[in-house]
Amino acid sequence: MTECRKKLIHIDSTPFYHISNYCVRGAYLVNDNPKTKQVDLHRAHWFVDKLIQLSTIFCIDIAAYTILPRHYHLVLKVNTDNAKNLTSLQVIERWRQVFNPHVLAIKYINKELFSNTEQEQFDEFISQWRERLTNISWFMRCLNETISRKVNKEDHCKGAFWQGRFKSQALLDEPAILACIMYVDLAPIREQLAQSLENIYLSSIQLRVAAFKQAQKEAQIYDVEGDFLAIAQQPSTLLPFDHMTRSGKQIHLPFHLFDYIELIKWTHKGIIENNVPSNQHNTPKLLTRLTINKKDWINTCRHFSQHYSHAIGSWQKMCEFSRQFNGKWCKGKKNSQQLHPAHQ
């Protein structure tokens, strides 16, 4: 039976979620055109453009994305602090970009006086809209409906374009977040749609690698406690990696960009070779930090989504999440223990 979203998405437990969905009726997002012998990407561009637009409206950040021929993967982070700091006017301005504004919102913008009843109704609307700006279901509704309508118009047909509701997986801790972003970034490699990270079309890793190389080219490197960290001008459309080591704070994604680039290059090689890279002494820093076995990591990045169901993290956190919110049995105990060896 399909679970309602309030049992699968709970922001108090984690702001990070893996989202995916598939096309139906033989439709596509990316298509090889036999006539022109070129890859048709225009629908995928529709998707990415709308995704980025909505991330500027909703208080939801994009940590990673990949568009494949007939499905997509996203890693999203809900930014509740941003939503709390919005003024009433900012909430209205954001909400009216996706939905027609209520008459009370127009009255507020025009600085017209409210009666006591109108003021109460207006406050309720603002509270509701503020909450919806952090709601992944509303975010995905705006994204999927827009693409579905455009595709149906182009195909001169009606009906469903997506395979029901989107699938969501809660990412409960750092190893789960890291593995999921890596899984999403390397999806075109696994599907044999690309061979190098630089040539992965419509994937967040292409933007990150380009920014990283530009930083290296401009020598934007500094040394902190013996670790070389790239301070790249990270893509503005993506949730940046943390590089604020001097303040001791973890900002944005809780990994250094340099360490992530090192790990994804190593993992990419392992997936291409279908084995652990042969240099036994070259263990990426993040794997050492998280004490994850190299063979287990390669296996995780190849089959991450299939190893789990609605929640991903240490086995204890997965069980707590399930007991508290949906009471379902957890899938992936063995794989969770491999990804979290320190918790065994």
QUIWO-V278164 format. One record per residue. N is the residue number from 1. RES is the residue in one letter. SS is DSSP state (alpha for helix, beta for strand, coil for the rest). D_CENTER is the distance of its C-alpha to the mean C-alpha in Angstrom with 2 decimals. Layout:
N	RES	SS	D_CENTER
N	RES	SS	D_CENTER
This chain:
1	M	coil	25.28
2	T	coil	22.02
3	E	coil	20.69
4	C	coil	20.20
5	R	alpha	16.88
6	K	alpha	18.60
7	K	alpha	19.24
8	L	coil	15.72
9	I	coil	13.74
10	H	coil	15.64
11	I	coil	14.48
12	D	coil	17.56
13	S	coil	16.51
14	T	coil	12.99
15	P	coil	10.55
16	F	beta	7.50
17	Y	beta	6.58
18	H	beta	5.86
19	I	beta	6.91
20	S	beta	9.48
21	N	beta	12.80
22	Y	beta	15.95
23	C	beta	18.70
24	V	coil	22.25
25	R	coil	25.84
26	G	coil	25.31
27	A	coil	23.20
28	Y	coil	20.77
29	L	coil	18.02
30	V	coil	19.46
31	N	beta	23.16
32	D	beta	25.91
33	N	beta	28.82
34	P	coil	32.08
35	K	coil	34.21
36	T	coil	32.72
37	K	coil	31.35
38	Q	beta	28.18
39	V	beta	24.54
40	D	beta	23.83
41	L	coil	20.50
42	H	alpha	21.27
43	R	alpha	19.31
44	A	alpha	16.14
45	H	alpha	16.92
46	W	alpha	17.36
47	F	alpha	13.88
48	V	alpha	12.29
49	D	alpha	14.88
50	K	alpha	14.29
51	L	alpha	10.52
52	I	alpha	11.49
53	Q	alpha	14.50
54	L	alpha	12.99
55	S	alpha	10.76
56	T	alpha	14.26
57	I	alpha	15.85
58	F	coil	13.77
59	C	coil	13.10
60	I	beta	9.34
61	D	beta	7.50
62	I	beta	4.85
63	A	beta	4.36
64	A	beta	4.36
65	Y	beta	5.76
66	T	beta	9.16
67	I	beta	11.88
68	L	coil	14.68
69	P	coil	18.14
70	R	coil	17.74
71	H	beta	14.19
72	Y	beta	10.54
73	H	beta	7.36
74	L	beta	3.77
75	V	beta	1.43
76	L	beta	3.30
77	K	beta	6.60
78	V	beta	9.84
79	N	coil	12.53
80	T	alpha	15.72
81	D	alpha	17.98
82	N	alpha	17.40
83	A	alpha	18.31
84	K	alpha	21.37
85	N	coil	22.64
86	L	coil	22.71
87	T	coil	26.25
88	S	alpha	27.42
89	L	alpha	27.85
90	Q	alpha	24.33
91	V	alpha	23.01
92	I	alpha	25.37
93	E	alpha	24.51
94	R	alpha	20.80
95	W	alpha	21.58
96	R	coil	24.28
97	Q	coil	21.99
98	V	coil	20.67
99	F	coil	23.63
100	N	coil	27.37
101	P	coil	28.51
102	H	coil	30.87
103	V	alpha	34.45
104	L	alpha	34.25
105	A	alpha	31.34
106	I	alpha	33.56
107	K	alpha	36.43
108	Y	alpha	34.51
109	I	alpha	33.50
110	N	coil	37.19
111	K	coil	38.22
112	E	coil	40.43
113	L	coil	41.73
114	F	coil	40.46
115	S	coil	42.73
116	N	alpha	41.96
117	T	alpha	40.57
118	E	alpha	38.39
119	Q	alpha	37.08
120	E	alpha	36.07
121	Q	alpha	34.34
122	F	alpha	32.55
123	D	alpha	31.32
124	E	alpha	30.00
125	F	alpha	28.13
126	I	alpha	26.57
127	S	alpha	25.50
128	Q	alpha	24.03
129	W	alpha	22.18
130	R	alpha	20.85
131	E	alpha	19.46
132	R	alpha	17.96
133	L	coil	16.14
134	T	coil	14.03
135	N	coil	13.94
136	I	alpha	10.92
137	S	alpha	13.73
138	W	alpha	15.29
139	F	alpha	12.25
140	M	alpha	11.81
141	R	alpha	15.60
142	C	alpha	15.96
143	L	alpha	13.60
144	N	alpha	15.09
145	E	alpha	18.60
146	T	alpha	18.81
147	I	alpha	18.01
148	S	alpha	20.27
149	R	alpha	23.09
150	K	alpha	23.04
151	V	alpha	23.11
152	N	alpha	25.84
153	K	alpha	27.83
154	E	alpha	27.68
155	D	alpha	28.67
156	H	coil	31.32
157	C	coil	30.32
158	K	coil	29.09
159	G	coil	27.10
160	A	coil	23.69
161	F	coil	21.29
162	W	beta	18.46
163	Q	coil	19.18
164	G	coil	19.44
165	R	coil	16.69
166	F	coil	13.08
167	K	beta	12.47
168	S	beta	10.50
169	Q	beta	10.69
170	A	beta	11.03
171	L	beta	10.39
172	L	coil	13.72
173	D	coil	14.48
174	E	alpha	14.01
175	P	alpha	14.89
176	A	alpha	12.40
177	I	alpha	9.46
178	L	alpha	11.17
179	A	alpha	11.98
180	C	alpha	8.69
181	I	alpha	7.27
182	M	alpha	10.82
183	Y	alpha	10.96
184	V	alpha	8.33
185	D	alpha	10.05
186	L	coil	13.36
187	A	alpha	13.20
188	P	alpha	15.69
189	I	alpha	17.90
190	R	alpha	18.17
191	E	coil	18.96
192	Q	coil	21.51
193	L	coil	20.37
194	A	coil	20.49
195	Q	coil	22.34
196	S	coil	21.23
197	L	alpha	18.04
198	E	alpha	19.62
199	N	alpha	20.11
200	I	coil	16.78
201	Y	coil	16.61
202	L	coil	13.61
203	S	beta	11.14
204	S	alpha	9.54
205	I	alpha	11.96
206	Q	alpha	14.85
207	L	alpha	14.31
208	R	alpha	14.01
209	V	alpha	17.07
210	A	alpha	19.00
211	A	alpha	18.59
212	F	alpha	19.58
213	K	alpha	22.57
214	Q	alpha	23.63
215	A	alpha	23.72
216	Q	alpha	25.84
217	K	alpha	28.03
218	E	coil	28.70
219	A	coil	29.33
220	Q	coil	26.88
221	I	beta	27.08
222	Y	beta	28.54
223	D	beta	29.58
224	V	beta	28.83
225	E	coil	30.76
226	G	coil	31.00
227	D	beta	27.32
228	F	beta	26.46
229	L	beta	23.29
230	A	beta	22.21
231	I	coil	21.85
232	A	coil	20.26
233	Q	coil	19.66
234	Q	coil	15.91
235	P	coil	14.23
236	S	coil	14.49
237	T	coil	11.63
238	L	coil	9.07
239	L	coil	8.92
240	P	coil	11.93
241	F	beta	13.15
242	D	coil	16.04
243	H	coil	19.47
244	M	coil	21.61
245	T	coil	23.62
246	R	coil	26.90
247	S	coil	26.11
248	G	coil	24.96
249	K	coil	21.83
250	Q	coil	18.22
251	I	coil	16.37
252	H	coil	12.64
253	L	beta	11.12
254	P	coil	14.19
255	F	coil	15.15
256	H	coil	17.39
257	L	alpha	16.40
258	F	alpha	19.64
259	D	alpha	19.08
260	Y	alpha	15.66
261	I	alpha	17.36
262	E	alpha	20.27
263	L	alpha	18.42
264	I	alpha	16.47
265	K	alpha	19.84
266	W	alpha	21.59
267	T	alpha	19.21
268	H	alpha	19.36
269	K	alpha	23.12
270	G	alpha	23.19
271	I	alpha	21.37
272	I	alpha	23.67
273	E	alpha	26.67
274	N	coil	25.58
275	N	coil	26.78
276	V	coil	26.41
277	P	coil	27.30
278	S	coil	31.05
279	N	coil	31.36
280	Q	coil	31.62
281	H	coil	31.89
282	N	coil	28.70
283	T	coil	26.19
284	P	coil	22.99
285	K	alpha	23.06
286	L	alpha	19.86
287	L	alpha	21.33
288	T	alpha	24.56
289	R	alpha	23.08
290	L	alpha	21.34
291	T	coil	24.42
292	I	coil	22.56
293	N	coil	24.88
294	K	alpha	24.13
295	K	alpha	24.90
296	D	alpha	22.72
297	W	alpha	19.75
298	I	alpha	20.35
299	N	alpha	20.71
300	T	alpha	17.46
301	C	alpha	15.50
302	R	alpha	17.51
303	H	alpha	17.20
304	F	alpha	14.37
305	S	alpha	13.33
306	Q	alpha	17.07
307	H	alpha	18.12
308	Y	coil	16.74
309	S	coil	16.67
310	H	coil	15.20
311	A	beta	14.72
312	I	beta	14.24
313	G	coil	16.07
314	S	coil	19.75
315	W	alpha	22.09
316	Q	alpha	23.57
317	K	alpha	20.38
318	M	alpha	19.45
319	C	alpha	22.98
320	E	alpha	23.04
321	F	alpha	19.91
322	S	alpha	21.56
323	R	alpha	24.96
324	Q	alpha	23.92
325	F	alpha	21.81
326	N	coil	22.65
327	G	coil	25.31
328	K	coil	24.01
329	W	coil	24.74
330	C	coil	22.04
331	K	coil	21.34
332	G	coil	20.89
333	K	alpha	23.43
334	K	alpha	24.58
335	N	alpha	21.19
336	S	alpha	20.17
337	Q	alpha	23.45
338	Q	alpha	22.86
339	L	alpha	19.54
340	H	coil	21.28
341	P	alpha	24.90
342	A	alpha	25.81
343	H	alpha	25.42
344	Q	coil	27.94
